[in-house]
Amino acid sequence: MITYPNAKINLGLNVTEKRPDGYHNVETIFYPINLQDALEVTLLHKDDEPYRLHVTGTVLDGSPDDNLVVKAFKLMQEHHPLQPVDIHLHKHIPTEAGLGGGSADGAFMLKMLNDKFNLKLTEEQLEAYAARLGADCPFFIRNKPVLATGTGNIFEPIRLSLKGYHLVLIKPCISVSTREAYAHIRPRHPEEPLKEVITRPIGEWKDHLKNDFEESVFCNYPEIAAIKDRLYDLGAVYAQMSGSGSAVYGIFQEAVENVDEKFASYFTRQRILE
C-alpha cells in the first residue's frame, strides 16, 4: 500500500501571546499544496523486529526512532494488533522549510495503517492520535484549508480556494530552526483578525496578511527576504515565507517562467488544482 503525503503552506501567521507553559499561541491558515513525499507500507514477514524503515531522497538526520512515521506506527501498535511492517519513505518535501513534510508523513502513516489493517477508526479518532505526534499533524488527516489557533492545534474549517492560481516555491540553502525563529518574536494581537483578512481580495493580502516570523528571520537571513522581493518583482499577487521558514512562496495569476533558481536548494512551480 502506498500513499503520497503532501506539504502545506501558511497563509499569514500571527504569534498572539506567550503561554504560561512556555509555548506560544498563534493564528494561521494551513493550506495544502501538491508537493509530495511517497510512503509505502508492506508486511514484514519476520518476527524478530516490529518494523524496518528505508528512507530515500532527502537525507534525514537522527535515529529512525525519531522519525514521525515510526512514531505513528508505534503509537498505533500500542492500541491495536499490528503486524510487523516494512516502511519505505521517499523524501521529496524539503525539510526545515516550514512546509510540514514530517507532520504529513506521520499523519498519512496513521491513515494508511487504519486502512491496511482495517481498524475502522474515524477521522476524529485519527486526529486524536495525530495530536500526540505533533501540533501540525492533525491538519493532514482531513487535509483541507483551516484556520489554526492555539499552538497551531485547534482547527476551524474555512471556505478558501486558490484553485487556478500558480504557485512558485523556493527553499534556499538555509535552515531556520523553530526555536531560533521564536527567540526574537514579540507576541501581539493584530488589529484585524486573520479570519477577516483572508476574506479580502487576494490583491490586498500584501498589505494586510503578515507572517510575524519574517521580521527577525529576514534580519538574520537577508537572502530569504531577497527571494520574497524577487517573487514580487516577477509579478506575484502575494508572497510570503511559510511558517518559520526558510521556504518562500509566491502566488501568481499566470504561470511564470523566468525565475532565478541559482540561490535555491529546492525549487518548484505548479498550478494550484484545489
Backbone bond lengths (Angstrom), bond angles and torsions (degrees), N, CA, C in turn:
res aa  C-N    CA-C-N  psi(-1)  N-CA   C-N-CA  omega(-1)  CA-C   N-CA-C  phi
1 M - - - 1.457 - - 1.521 108.33 -
2 I 1.317 115.59 134.06 1.459 120.53 -177.09 1.530 109.96 -131.54
3 T 1.322 115.87 146.16 1.455 121.81 177.96 1.521 108.71 -142.90
4 Y 1.320 116.32 168.43 1.464 120.58 -172.74 1.531 109.95 -129.33
5 P 1.342 117.03 89.05 1.473 119.91 178.11 1.530 110.88 -61.99
6 N 1.312 115.74 133.47 1.464 120.28 -176.63 1.523 111.53 -108.49
7 A 1.319 115.61 161.37 1.458 122.17 179.28 1.525 110.67 -84.95
8 K 1.328 114.92 175.39 1.467 122.49 172.28 1.526 108.24 -135.57
9 I 1.316 115.39 159.76 1.450 121.04 167.61 1.525 108.24 -118.46
10 N 1.319 116.05 156.70 1.464 121.58 172.00 1.521 108.70 -95.54
11 L 1.311 116.28 132.21 1.457 122.28 170.02 1.520 106.86 -104.66
12 G 1.323 115.86 102.80 1.455 120.30 -174.07 1.513 110.94 73.42
13 L 1.343 115.92 150.10 1.466 119.50 175.24 1.526 107.43 -159.04
14 N 1.327 115.60 108.36 1.461 121.45 177.94 1.521 109.46 -106.68
15 V 1.323 116.47 124.79 1.465 121.07 173.07 1.522 106.32 -92.93
16 T 1.325 116.52 106.94 1.459 120.51 -165.83 1.525 114.18 -90.81
17 E 1.341 118.20 -31.79 1.458 119.14 -178.55 1.523 110.48 -167.93
18 K 1.338 115.01 155.19 1.463 120.07 173.64 1.518 108.80 -92.52
19 R 1.316 116.00 135.08 1.452 122.00 -175.52 1.530 110.95 -89.00
20 P 1.328 117.70 160.58 1.475 120.55 176.95 1.532 112.93 -60.40
21 D 1.344 116.79 -26.63 1.467 119.31 -179.57 1.526 112.77 -83.12
22 G 1.342 117.46 3.34 1.453 120.65 177.58 1.511 114.24 95.52
23 Y 1.342 117.37 -15.92 1.459 121.11 176.97 1.529 109.56 -82.77
24 H 1.329 115.74 177.34 1.462 120.42 -179.47 1.522 110.22 -121.57
25 N 1.330 115.75 145.46 1.457 121.15 169.40 1.525 108.90 -88.53
26 V 1.325 114.75 141.61 1.464 120.96 -177.35 1.519 109.13 -135.11
27 E 1.314 115.39 169.21 1.458 121.19 164.42 1.526 106.66 -138.65
28 T 1.322 115.49 131.57 1.456 121.09 -177.07 1.525 108.58 -157.43
29 I 1.307 116.34 161.38 1.461 121.88 172.76 1.518 108.26 -103.59
30 F 1.325 117.35 124.18 1.458 121.89 170.26 1.526 108.07 -92.12
31 Y 1.323 116.15 127.11 1.468 120.39 180.00 1.524 108.41 -129.34
32 P 1.353 118.81 121.44 1.466 120.98 -177.99 1.532 111.78 -72.90
33 I 1.338 116.09 143.11 1.464 121.23 176.35 1.520 109.23 -128.58
34 N 1.319 115.18 162.06 1.458 120.97 -174.25 1.530 111.58 -91.00
35 L 1.329 115.51 59.72 1.462 123.56 172.37 1.521 105.07 -120.75
36 Q 1.330 118.28 121.11 1.459 120.13 -162.03 1.528 113.88 -129.70
37 D 1.343 114.13 147.04 1.454 122.81 160.00 1.529 107.64 -90.78
38 A 1.316 117.10 177.04 1.467 121.87 172.57 1.524 107.85 -126.98
39 L 1.323 116.45 133.76 1.462 121.98 -176.61 1.524 108.91 -133.14
40 E 1.316 115.93 122.51 1.465 121.52 -179.47 1.518 109.99 -125.57
41 V 1.326 115.61 138.30 1.458 121.93 177.93 1.517 108.68 -128.05
42 T 1.322 115.67 126.10 1.468 121.72 173.93 1.524 108.05 -127.66
43 L 1.322 116.03 161.28 1.463 119.63 179.76 1.520 109.89 -72.01
44 L 1.318 115.44 140.88 1.457 122.80 178.48 1.523 107.48 -102.94
45 H 1.308 116.12 112.04 1.467 119.95 -172.57 1.522 110.69 -88.96
46 K 1.326 115.03 54.11 1.457 122.02 173.51 1.519 107.61 -142.33
47 D 1.323 114.82 146.18 1.459 118.56 -177.33 1.523 112.80 -100.76
48 D 1.350 117.70 -1.35 1.453 119.66 -173.46 1.534 113.26 -87.04
49 E 1.338 118.17 -6.96 1.454 120.85 178.20 1.530 109.04 -150.73
50 P 1.332 118.19 143.31 1.468 120.63 -175.64 1.519 113.38 -78.10
51 Y 1.344 116.73 -23.70 1.464 119.40 -178.78 1.526 109.85 -159.71
52 R 1.310 115.01 160.40 1.461 122.52 166.70 1.519 107.32 -129.91
53 L 1.317 117.12 142.08 1.459 121.94 178.96 1.518 109.67 -121.05
54 H 1.334 115.37 127.07 1.466 121.81 176.02 1.527 106.61 -120.72
55 V 1.323 117.27 123.65 1.465 122.16 -178.98 1.517 109.32 -117.97
56 T 1.327 115.92 127.90 1.458 122.17 175.39 1.528 108.66 -122.97
57 G 1.330 115.80 175.46 1.459 119.49 -178.77 1.512 109.94 82.05
58 T 1.315 117.10 -133.02 1.462 122.19 -179.65 1.523 110.48 -60.39
59 V 1.310 116.56 131.83 1.463 121.35 179.42 1.527 108.96 -72.61
60 L 1.340 115.97 131.10 1.462 121.54 179.61 1.519 109.74 -108.39
61 D 1.321 116.16 134.88 1.457 120.62 176.11 1.525 109.76 -83.49
62 G 1.324 115.82 162.70 1.456 119.90 173.88 1.516 113.54 94.74
63 S 1.319 114.66 173.91 1.461 122.78 -178.94 1.528 110.59 -78.57
64 P 1.349 117.34 147.84 1.475 119.13 174.54 1.526 112.80 -55.05
65 D 1.340 116.85 -30.52 1.464 119.42 -179.90 1.518 112.46 -65.13
66 D 1.337 117.00 -19.40 1.460 120.76 179.49 1.523 112.60 -87.57
67 N 1.334 116.98 -10.40 1.459 120.30 -178.82 1.526 109.50 -71.98
68 L 1.330 116.41 137.27 1.462 119.90 -175.22 1.524 113.26 -66.43
69 V 1.335 118.98 -25.45 1.471 118.17 176.41 1.528 110.18 -68.79
70 V 1.322 116.84 -36.00 1.467 120.62 176.82 1.527 110.16 -70.74
71 K 1.338 116.52 -42.39 1.463 119.19 177.34 1.527 111.12 -61.44
72 A 1.336 116.48 -37.26 1.463 120.17 177.90 1.524 110.65 -64.57
73 F 1.326 116.80 -42.95 1.467 120.55 178.84 1.525 110.78 -62.60
74 K 1.327 116.96 -46.28 1.463 120.00 -178.46 1.520 111.35 -64.94
75 L 1.324 116.24 -37.90 1.462 120.01 178.62 1.523 110.64 -63.00
76 M 1.310 116.93 -45.82 1.462 120.08 179.19 1.525 111.05 -67.11
77 Q 1.322 116.62 -35.62 1.469 120.49 -178.89 1.529 111.55 -66.70
78 E 1.337 116.99 -26.16 1.463 120.19 176.88 1.520 112.31 -64.37
79 H 1.334 116.35 -27.57 1.462 120.77 -171.42 1.530 113.76 -116.58
80 H 1.328 117.16 -10.77 1.468 119.92 -175.46 1.530 109.57 -141.31
81 P 1.321 117.16 148.50 1.470 120.63 -179.17 1.533 110.93 -77.59
82 L 1.319 117.52 93.16 1.462 122.35 -179.95 1.518 110.69 -101.86
83 Q 1.317 115.97 138.94 1.459 120.74 173.24 1.526 109.58 -76.47
84 P 1.345 117.33 158.25 1.464 120.09 175.50 1.530 110.92 -58.38
85 V 1.335 115.79 145.98 1.464 119.84 -175.24 1.525 111.22 -132.39
86 D 1.313 113.25 152.19 1.453 123.66 172.25 1.535 106.32 -103.04
87 I 1.334 117.16 119.29 1.463 121.77 -174.84 1.522 109.44 -110.17
88 H 1.318 116.42 124.64 1.466 122.27 175.71 1.524 108.27 -115.99
89 L 1.332 116.08 117.79 1.460 121.90 -178.92 1.522 108.80 -119.93
90 H 1.326 116.04 118.66 1.468 120.58 174.05 1.517 108.07 -103.67
91 K 1.335 116.13 115.60 1.459 121.93 -176.12 1.524 110.46 -90.21
92 H 1.314 114.68 117.88 1.465 121.79 176.84 1.528 110.71 -119.76
93 I 1.341 116.79 -32.20 1.460 121.01 176.67 1.531 108.34 -68.09
94 P 1.329 118.83 126.95 1.467 120.01 179.92 1.524 111.45 -60.09
95 T 1.330 115.25 144.29 1.456 120.99 177.89 1.523 110.02 -91.35
96 E 1.346 115.88 161.33 1.462 123.02 -179.17 1.529 110.53 48.46
97 A 1.330 115.01 48.65 1.461 121.39 -174.13 1.518 113.10 -125.07
98 G 1.339 118.17 -10.67 1.462 120.69 -175.10 1.514 113.02 81.13
99 L 1.352 116.49 24.16 1.466 121.31 -175.59 1.529 113.02 -110.29
100 G 1.327 117.32 -3.46 1.464 120.37 174.10 1.508 115.33 73.20
101 G 1.327 118.59 23.18 1.459 119.82 -176.13 1.514 113.72 -61.50
102 G 1.332 118.34 -45.13 1.455 120.65 179.07 1.515 112.43 -64.16
103 S 1.330 116.18 -40.82 1.469 120.41 177.98 1.519 111.30 -62.96
104 A 1.337 116.64 -40.35 1.459 121.01 177.91 1.520 110.67 -62.91
105 D 1.335 116.78 -42.97 1.468 120.01 179.78 1.527 110.60 -59.14
106 G 1.344 116.45 -45.39 1.461 119.40 -179.96 1.517 112.57 -63.51
107 A 1.333 117.08 -44.47 1.462 120.61 -178.88 1.523 111.75 -66.44
108 F 1.317 116.84 -42.79 1.455 119.70 179.44 1.534 111.45 -67.00
109 M 1.323 116.48 -30.55 1.459 119.69 174.85 1.521 110.36 -62.90
110 L 1.331 117.15 -43.54 1.465 120.10 177.25 1.519 111.19 -59.53
111 K 1.337 116.45 -45.12 1.466 119.87 -178.87 1.523 111.06 -65.14
112 M 1.320 116.76 -38.96 1.462 119.23 -178.16 1.528 111.32 -70.21
113 L 1.329 117.88 -40.55 1.461 120.30 176.52 1.529 110.76 -63.04
114 N 1.320 116.52 -37.44 1.467 120.46 177.10 1.522 110.94 -59.92
115 D 1.334 116.11 -42.42 1.465 120.32 -179.87 1.523 111.61 -74.31
116 K 1.318 116.37 -44.75 1.468 120.25 -173.37 1.527 111.82 -65.14
117 F 1.322 116.34 -38.82 1.460 120.04 -177.48 1.528 112.30 -102.87
118 N 1.343 115.98 11.31 1.463 121.86 173.82 1.538 111.49 51.31
119 L 1.320 115.23 50.54 1.459 120.43 -176.70 1.526 112.72 -79.45
120 K 1.332 116.59 -18.38 1.466 122.11 176.69 1.543 112.66 61.01
121 L 1.318 116.45 34.77 1.457 120.09 176.52 1.522 109.88 -79.00
122 T 1.322 117.10 143.72 1.458 121.51 178.16 1.527 109.64 -80.41
123 E 1.334 115.99 168.00 1.458 119.34 176.08 1.522 111.09 -61.65
124 E 1.337 116.67 -35.80 1.462 120.23 179.06 1.527 110.43 -64.64
125 Q 1.320 117.19 -40.58 1.467 120.28 178.30 1.524 111.01 -67.53
126 L 1.319 116.61 -41.05 1.462 119.95 178.06 1.527 110.80 -63.89
127 E 1.329 116.78 -38.13 1.464 119.87 177.76 1.527 110.96 -63.83
128 A 1.314 117.08 -36.79 1.467 120.17 178.74 1.526 110.40 -65.24
129 Y 1.334 116.92 -41.62 1.468 119.51 175.39 1.534 110.24 -64.23
130 A 1.327 116.67 -44.03 1.464 120.80 -177.56 1.518 111.29 -61.21
131 A 1.335 117.36 -35.68 1.462 120.97 179.96 1.522 111.18 -62.40
132 R 1.324 117.24 -26.40 1.458 120.58 178.66 1.525 111.73 -77.69
133 L 1.323 116.64 -14.86 1.462 120.29 177.34 1.523 111.89 -87.46
134 G 1.335 118.15 -34.32 1.460 121.70 -178.17 1.507 111.01 169.67
135 A 1.336 115.91 160.55 1.463 120.75 -172.53 1.518 112.90 -63.07
136 D 1.347 117.97 -37.26 1.464 120.22 -177.40 1.525 113.11 -79.64
137 C 1.325 116.86 -20.88 1.470 119.91 -169.40 1.528 114.58 -58.94
138 P 1.347 119.80 -41.75 1.471 117.95 -177.45 1.523 113.59 -60.28
139 F 1.321 117.83 -27.35 1.466 120.01 179.35 1.519 111.48 -56.04
140 F 1.321 117.32 -38.25 1.460 121.11 -173.42 1.531 113.20 -78.81
141 I 1.322 118.35 -3.66 1.464 119.71 174.72 1.524 110.11 -69.50
142 R 1.320 117.83 -51.63 1.469 120.70 176.70 1.523 111.19 -88.77
143 N 1.341 116.51 -31.62 1.465 121.46 170.14 1.530 112.08 62.87
144 K 1.331 116.04 43.55 1.461 121.95 178.22 1.524 108.62 -130.33
145 P 1.341 118.46 156.52 1.463 120.06 -177.36 1.524 112.04 -55.89
146 V 1.352 115.16 135.02 1.456 120.26 179.15 1.523 109.53 -141.97
147 L 1.330 114.54 155.06 1.452 121.36 164.73 1.514 106.50 -88.21
148 A 1.337 117.09 121.10 1.463 121.79 -179.25 1.520 109.18 -105.45
149 T 1.325 116.22 129.11 1.458 121.63 176.70 1.528 108.43 -128.93
150 G 1.342 116.75 -165.81 1.460 119.91 -172.18 1.527 108.76 65.20
151 T 1.306 117.64 -136.33 1.466 121.20 175.04 1.528 111.27 -85.45
152 G 1.335 114.88 13.90 1.461 120.65 -172.99 1.505 111.52 99.89
153 N 1.343 115.33 14.88 1.471 121.21 -173.96 1.521 113.99 -115.57
154 I 1.330 117.79 -0.88 1.470 121.31 178.52 1.520 107.19 -110.07
155 F 1.327 116.85 121.71 1.454 121.34 -170.64 1.522 111.92 -115.66
156 E 1.324 113.67 138.27 1.461 121.62 173.86 1.523 108.07 -127.59
157 P 1.333 119.16 118.28 1.470 119.94 179.52 1.517 111.53 -58.44
158 I 1.323 116.61 143.47 1.464 121.04 177.78 1.512 109.27 -130.61
159 R 1.314 115.54 154.22 1.464 121.30 176.37 1.535 107.40 -93.05
160 L 1.310 115.31 102.06 1.461 120.78 -177.61 1.517 108.85 -152.23
161 S 1.314 116.52 129.57 1.465 120.68 177.59 1.523 109.63 -138.29
162 L 1.315 115.40 131.30 1.467 122.42 173.45 1.526 110.61 -106.86
163 K 1.323 115.77 19.46 1.457 120.55 -177.61 1.527 110.71 -55.59
164 G 1.329 115.06 132.84 1.449 120.94 178.30 1.514 114.17 95.60
165 Y 1.348 117.16 -20.29 1.463 119.86 174.27 1.530 109.58 -75.83
166 H 1.327 115.86 164.51 1.461 121.62 178.84 1.518 109.25 -112.64
167 L 1.318 115.38 137.49 1.458 122.20 -176.42 1.525 109.99 -112.50
168 V 1.322 116.62 130.81 1.456 122.84 169.76 1.521 106.79 -115.48
169 L 1.332 116.76 126.62 1.456 122.56 -176.86 1.519 108.97 -124.51
170 I 1.318 115.89 127.45 1.462 121.49 -178.20 1.519 109.10 -127.13
171 K 1.329 116.09 126.98 1.474 122.68 173.93 1.524 107.38 -111.19
172 P 1.342 118.07 110.80 1.459 119.86 179.84 1.527 111.73 -74.35
173 C 1.312 115.77 171.93 1.472 121.41 -179.52 1.527 109.39 -80.00
174 I 1.307 116.61 51.30 1.466 123.99 -176.75 1.521 107.46 -140.24
175 S 1.317 116.05 140.22 1.455 120.79 172.92 1.518 109.15 -117.80
176 V 1.319 116.30 134.39 1.462 122.22 178.34 1.520 107.66 -118.12
177 S 1.323 117.13 116.47 1.458 119.64 179.50 1.523 109.93 -73.89
178 T 1.317 115.82 148.21 1.467 120.34 178.67 1.526 110.45 -60.95
179 R 1.332 116.59 -39.54 1.467 120.48 178.61 1.534 110.69 -59.79
180 E 1.333 115.82 -43.95 1.457 120.36 179.57 1.527 110.83 -63.78
181 A 1.328 116.69 -41.62 1.462 120.18 -178.55 1.521 111.57 -63.87
182 Y 1.342 117.23 -41.51 1.459 120.70 -178.30 1.530 112.47 -73.38
183 A 1.328 117.65 -21.72 1.462 120.99 -174.33 1.520 112.28 -61.55
184 H 1.313 118.07 -26.47 1.465 121.22 -175.38 1.533 113.07 -110.89
185 I 1.320 116.22 11.87 1.461 120.66 -177.25 1.522 111.22 -80.74
186 R 1.318 116.16 138.81 1.472 122.91 170.66 1.535 107.17 -112.00
187 P 1.328 117.85 99.95 1.474 120.23 -176.13 1.531 111.67 -58.91
188 R 1.328 114.94 143.92 1.467 120.15 179.13 1.526 108.04 -159.91
189 H 1.309 114.48 153.64 1.464 120.31 173.66 1.527 107.49 -93.38
190 P 1.328 118.57 124.95 1.460 120.87 -178.04 1.525 111.64 -67.62
191 E 1.325 115.99 155.08 1.464 120.09 178.32 1.519 111.11 -65.39
192 E 1.331 116.24 -35.90 1.473 120.91 179.37 1.518 109.20 -118.14
193 P 1.328 119.29 118.27 1.461 121.09 -179.05 1.532 111.62 -57.28
194 L 1.293 114.62 146.02 1.462 120.31 -178.65 1.531 111.64 -57.62
195 K 1.321 116.33 -34.98 1.460 120.34 -179.63 1.518 111.73 -60.60
196 E 1.340 116.47 -29.75 1.459 120.47 177.40 1.527 111.25 -84.65
197 V 1.325 116.53 -39.72 1.466 120.17 -179.56 1.520 110.99 -57.64
198 I 1.323 116.32 -40.69 1.463 120.42 -172.98 1.528 111.86 -68.83
199 T 1.340 117.43 -14.49 1.464 119.92 177.70 1.527 112.07 -84.15
200 R 1.324 117.00 -10.01 1.458 119.90 177.20 1.529 110.07 -69.56
201 P 1.329 118.23 157.19 1.472 120.43 172.73 1.522 109.78 -57.47
202 I 1.330 117.20 143.48 1.456 121.23 -175.15 1.528 111.70 -58.25
203 G 1.314 118.16 -26.82 1.453 121.23 177.88 1.513 113.63 -65.55
204 E 1.348 117.65 -16.99 1.468 122.01 178.56 1.529 112.55 -96.59
205 W 1.325 117.40 -7.19 1.457 119.69 -175.36 1.530 112.05 -61.66
206 K 1.319 117.20 -35.02 1.463 121.01 -175.33 1.520 111.50 -53.46
207 D 1.316 117.87 -36.92 1.459 121.76 -176.20 1.524 113.85 -93.76
208 H 1.325 117.60 -6.78 1.464 119.55 -173.06 1.529 113.98 -129.12
209 L 1.342 118.14 -25.45 1.462 121.74 -174.61 1.526 108.89 -100.00
210 K 1.333 116.82 106.12 1.454 122.25 -170.65 1.528 111.80 -114.00
211 N 1.341 114.63 155.36 1.464 122.28 170.18 1.529 106.44 -116.08
212 D 1.324 117.16 112.81 1.465 120.84 -174.70 1.527 113.19 -62.67
213 F 1.324 117.76 -21.82 1.462 119.59 -179.99 1.527 112.70 -73.75
214 E 1.324 117.11 -20.11 1.461 118.94 -172.41 1.529 112.45 -62.64
215 E 1.313 118.15 -38.38 1.471 120.20 -175.18 1.527 111.58 -56.41
216 S 1.338 117.03 -52.34 1.461 119.56 -177.03 1.523 112.11 -76.64
217 V 1.336 117.06 -38.22 1.467 119.66 -179.33 1.525 110.22 -65.79
218 F 1.326 117.32 -43.01 1.465 120.16 -179.78 1.531 111.00 -65.39
219 C 1.335 116.86 -33.22 1.456 120.07 178.61 1.528 110.60 -65.13
220 N 1.333 116.22 -40.96 1.463 120.63 -178.67 1.530 112.79 -82.71
221 Y 1.341 116.33 -26.29 1.460 120.65 -177.24 1.531 109.11 -133.09
222 P 1.325 117.50 78.58 1.473 119.56 -177.45 1.525 113.30 -61.78
223 E 1.339 116.98 -18.89 1.461 119.17 176.88 1.524 111.44 -62.91
224 I 1.332 116.55 -33.60 1.464 120.06 179.38 1.521 109.83 -70.92
225 A 1.321 117.00 -41.21 1.466 120.87 176.43 1.521 110.50 -60.71
226 A 1.352 116.27 -38.03 1.460 120.17 -178.96 1.527 111.70 -64.46
227 I 1.322 117.24 -32.92 1.468 120.73 177.62 1.527 109.74 -65.06
228 K 1.321 116.41 -45.84 1.467 119.59 178.89 1.522 110.63 -59.99
229 D 1.342 117.44 -44.80 1.459 120.90 178.12 1.526 111.32 -60.16
230 R 1.327 115.82 -40.46 1.465 120.16 -178.82 1.527 110.64 -64.33
231 L 1.318 117.58 -39.53 1.462 120.48 179.41 1.523 111.03 -63.94
232 Y 1.335 116.53 -39.33 1.465 118.74 175.57 1.526 111.09 -67.11
233 D 1.319 117.25 -37.92 1.468 120.46 176.93 1.525 111.63 -59.79
234 L 1.336 116.04 -32.00 1.463 121.31 -178.71 1.530 112.35 -82.46
235 G 1.341 116.58 -4.67 1.455 119.14 175.04 1.510 115.95 107.70
236 A 1.332 118.06 14.98 1.463 119.66 177.80 1.532 110.26 -60.69
237 V 1.330 116.18 139.04 1.466 119.60 173.96 1.525 110.40 -80.63
238 Y 1.338 115.92 -22.29 1.456 120.62 174.92 1.522 108.14 -155.98
239 A 1.343 116.74 140.08 1.463 122.49 176.60 1.513 108.59 -141.72
240 Q 1.340 115.64 146.84 1.463 119.75 -177.21 1.521 109.33 -163.27
241 M 1.313 115.74 151.31 1.453 120.91 166.52 1.522 108.01 -73.79
242 S 1.321 117.59 138.72 1.458 120.95 -178.72 1.527 110.04 -89.91
243 G 1.314 116.31 127.05 1.456 120.61 179.02 1.518 110.77 59.27
244 S 1.347 115.72 -135.97 1.459 120.62 177.95 1.524 111.67 -92.68
245 G 1.321 116.32 12.87 1.461 121.64 174.64 1.526 112.52 89.30
246 S 1.336 112.90 176.83 1.455 127.15 14.55 1.540 114.56 -105.91
247 A 1.336 118.13 5.81 1.458 120.28 179.63 1.525 110.80 -70.38
248 V 1.327 115.42 143.73 1.458 123.01 177.69 1.521 107.99 -126.09
249 Y 1.323 116.74 138.44 1.460 119.68 179.51 1.519 110.16 -123.96
250 G 1.315 114.99 154.88 1.449 122.10 172.04 1.514 109.54 -127.11
251 I 1.321 117.10 140.15 1.464 122.77 176.95 1.527 107.57 -106.97
252 F 1.326 116.47 125.43 1.460 122.83 -174.83 1.526 109.68 -121.93
253 Q 1.315 115.51 149.24 1.461 119.59 174.83 1.524 111.47 -75.94
254 E 1.323 117.28 -31.20 1.459 122.48 179.47 1.522 109.36 -124.27
255 A 1.334 116.42 159.14 1.459 121.02 176.27 1.523 109.30 -62.00
256 V 1.329 116.17 141.41 1.463 121.57 -179.63 1.523 108.49 -120.61
257 E 1.323 115.53 135.89 1.467 119.94 -173.59 1.528 112.64 -109.63
258 N 1.325 118.35 -37.25 1.461 121.07 -168.87 1.522 112.38 -89.38
259 V 1.328 115.44 59.29 1.457 120.76 178.45 1.523 108.75 -95.36
260 D 1.338 116.91 129.55 1.454 121.62 178.34 1.526 108.33 -77.70
261 E 1.336 116.79 115.80 1.458 121.27 -175.13 1.521 112.70 -101.02
262 K 1.301 118.61 2.36 1.463 120.21 -170.67 1.527 113.23 -65.68
263 F 1.360 117.49 -24.27 1.459 120.18 -177.92 1.518 112.10 -94.28
264 A 1.331 117.58 5.98 1.460 120.52 -172.51 1.523 111.39 -104.09
265 S 1.335 116.16 139.02 1.461 120.11 167.53 1.520 109.63 -87.59
266 Y 1.337 116.22 -18.74 1.469 121.29 175.31 1.517 107.98 -148.83
267 F 1.330 114.84 142.61 1.464 120.84 -177.85 1.519 108.39 -148.79
268 T 1.327 116.66 137.58 1.450 120.70 173.02 1.514 109.74 -150.91
269 R 1.317 116.74 153.13 1.461 121.93 170.25 1.513 107.52 -137.11
270 Q 1.303 115.82 143.62 1.465 120.42 -174.41 1.514 109.31 -158.62
271 R 1.315 115.02 157.38 1.466 120.62 171.86 1.514 108.00 -88.77
272 I 1.320 116.89 134.37 1.447 121.30 179.71 1.525 107.82 -77.23
273 L 1.320 115.62 120.73 1.461 121.06 -171.63 1.522 112.84 -95.40
274 E 1.303 118.49 -18.68 1.468 119.93 -176.57 1.528 109.80 -133.84
